[in-house]
Amino acid sequence: MARGHLVTAVVRDPAKYPDLGSDTVTVVRGDATDAASVAAAATGHDAAVNASVRLDVPSEEYFVSAAEALTGGLKAAGVGRLVVLGIATTLETAPGVRIMDAPEFPEQYRVFSQGHVAEFATLGAAGPELDWLMVVPPLDLDAEGPRTGRYRTAVGTVLDGPGHLSHPDLALAVLDEIDEPAHSRVQLAVAD
């Protein structure tokens, strides 16, 4: 909002977020897995960001359904840019080897991570009408951390170093990719 954006926050139950609305944020009911709902909420917007998750639905089912509905709904609404949040476990540590591929990686987290792998593949099948990007924060995503105004990026791979990022700096990276898109149709790792 400091950049002058008007935001529509789409949630399943607006009553659960009474403090979210403001002069620059409108809260509406919607469903990221329903293309018609996506189109209705997105009409008139320049870009969309998806940071949704459902833990009561199998990961692959949810993330694929959301990717399909978002690509279809945003195309119908004439929105040309989509930024989705991914998960660090899907990033490569070496060519063809992701964090989640390590033998000691817990199976329950591998299953959840696989949902994001399937989401990425679904987005990859989207036609050229939609310019999408998956922004992937590090494993150490700090909700209480300060805004530093700095971050580093890498395409598809884990960044060297501490692998830490604050929520405000993640938001900055997402906004930068909306305001001046520098990456398209890839996983973009972001860390400080």
C-alpha positions in Angstrom: 0.0 0.0 0.0 3.0 2.3 0.4 3.4 2.0 -3.4 -0.2 3.1 -3.9 -1.7 -0.3 -4.7 -5.3 -1.0 -4.1 -5.6 -4.6 -2.9 -8.5 -7.1 -2.9 -7.9 -9.7 -0.2 -9.8 -12.9 -1.2 -10.6 -15.2 1.8 -13.0 -18.0 2.4 -14.6 -16.3 5.4 -14.3 -12.5 5.6 -15.9 -12.6 9.1 -12.6 -14.2 10.4 -10.6 -11.1 9.3 -12.4 -8.1 10.7 -9.2 -6.0 10.9 -7.9 -6.8 7.4 -9.9 -4.2 5.5 -8.8 -0.6 5.1 -9.0 2.3 2.7 -6.6 0.4 0.4 -7.6 -3.2 1.1 -11.1 -4.6 0.3 -11.9 -8.0 1.7 -14.1 -10.3 -0.4 -15.2 -14.0 -0.1 -13.7 -16.3 -2.7 -12.3 -19.7 -3.5 -8.9 -20.1 -5.1 -9.9 -23.5 -6.4 -12.9 -22.2 -8.4 -12.2 -20.5 -11.7 -15.4 -18.5 -11.7 -14.7 -17.2 -8.2 -11.2 -16.3 -9.2 -12.4 -14.5 -12.3 -15.0 -12.6 -10.3 -12.5 -11.4 -7.7 -9.8 -10.6 -10.2 -11.7 -8.6 -12.8 -10.2 -5.1 -13.0 -6.9 -6.0 -11.4 -3.4 -5.9 -12.8 -2.0 -8.9 -11.0 -2.8 -11.7 -8.5 -0.9 -13.2 -5.6 -1.7 -16.6 -4.3 -0.5 -17.5 -0.8 -3.4 -19.9 0.0 -3.2 -23.3 1.5 -5.7 -25.9 2.8 -4.4 -28.4 5.3 -7.6 -30.3 5.4 -7.3 -31.3 1.7 -4.5 -33.5 0.3 -1.6 -31.2 -0.8 -1.4 -32.3 -4.4 -5.2 -32.1 -4.9 -5.4 -28.6 -3.4 -2.4 -27.0 -5.1 -3.2 -28.4 -8.5 -6.9 -27.3 -8.2 -5.8 -23.9 -7.2 -3.3 -23.6 -10.1 -5.9 -24.7 -12.6 -8.6 -22.3 -11.2 -6.1 -19.4 -11.0 -4.8 -19.8 -14.6 -8.3 -20.2 -16.0 -9.9 -17.6 -13.9 -7.2 -15.0 -14.4 -7.2 -15.5 -18.1 -11.0 -15.0 -18.1 -10.6 -11.8 -16.1 -7.9 -10.5 -18.3 -5.3 -10.5 -15.5 -1.8 -11.1 -17.0 0.4 -11.6 -14.0 0.3 -14.2 -11.2 2.7 -14.6 -8.4 2.4 -17.7 -6.2 4.3 -18.6 -3.1 6.1 -21.9 -3.2 8.0 -23.9 -0.6 11.8 -24.2 -0.1 11.8 -28.0 0.0 11.1 -28.1 -3.7 14.3 -26.1 -4.6 17.4 -27.9 -6.0 20.5 -28.4 -3.9 22.3 -29.8 -6.9 21.2 -30.3 -10.5 18.1 -32.6 -10.4 18.2 -33.0 -6.6 15.7 -31.1 -4.4 15.7 -30.7 -0.7 12.7 -33.0 -0.4 14.6 -35.8 -2.3 17.1 -36.4 0.6 16.6 -39.9 2.0 16.3 -38.5 5.6 13.6 -36.0 4.6 10.4 -36.8 6.6 7.8 -38.5 4.4 4.8 -36.4 5.6 6.7 -33.3 4.5 7.6 -34.9 1.2 3.9 -35.5 0.5 3.1 -31.9 1.3 6.0 -30.7 -0.9 4.9 -32.9 -3.8 1.7 -30.7 -3.9 3.9 -27.7 -4.8 5.8 -29.7 -7.4 2.5 -30.6 -9.0 1.4 -27.0 -8.8 4.6 -25.9 -10.5 4.0 -28.4 -13.3 0.4 -27.2 -13.7 1.5 -23.6 -13.9 4.1 -24.7 -16.5 1.3 -26.0 -18.7 -0.5 -22.6 -18.7 -0.6 -20.9 -22.0 1.4 -17.7 -22.9 -1.5 -15.4 -21.9 -0.6 -15.7 -18.3 2.8 -14.5 -17.0 3.3 -16.4 -13.8 6.1 -16.8 -11.2 6.6 -19.0 -8.1 8.4 -17.0 -5.4 10.0 -19.4 -2.9 11.1 -18.2 0.5 13.7 -20.1 2.5 13.0 -22.6 5.2 13.6 -20.0 7.9 10.8 -17.5 7.1 10.7 -15.1 10.0 7.2 -13.7 10.8 8.6 -11.3 13.5 11.7 -10.2 11.5 12.3 -6.6 10.5 12.1 -5.2 7.0 15.7 -4.8 5.8 14.8 -3.8 2.2 17.3 -6.3 0.9 17.0 -9.8 -0.5 18.9 -12.1 -2.9 17.4 -14.4 -5.6 18.3 -17.5 -7.5 16.3 -19.4 -10.1 15.3 -22.9 -9.0 18.1 -23.5 -6.5 18.7 -22.9 -2.9 20.7 -19.8 -2.2 24.1 -20.1 -0.4 24.2 -18.6 3.0 21.9 -18.5 6.0 18.6 -19.1 4.2 16.6 -16.6 6.3 14.0 -14.0 5.3 11.5 -11.8 7.1 7.9 -11.6 6.1 8.3 -7.9 5.2 11.2 -8.7 2.9 9.3 -11.5 1.3 6.4 -9.1 0.6 9.0 -6.7 -0.9 10.2 -9.4 -3.3 6.7 -10.2 -4.3 5.8 -6.6 -4.9 9.0 -6.0 -6.9 8.0 -8.8 -9.2 4.5 -7.4 -9.7 5.6 -3.8 -10.2 8.7 -4.6 -12.4 8.6 -8.3 -13.4 12.1 -9.6 -13.8 11.4 -13.3 -13.8 8.8 -15.4 -15.5 7.6 -19.1 -15.4 10.3 -20.2 -12.9 10.8 -20.9 -9.2 12.5 -17.8 -7.8 14.3 -18.5 -4.5 14.4 -15.5 -2.2 16.5 -15.1 0.9 18.5 -12.4 2.7 
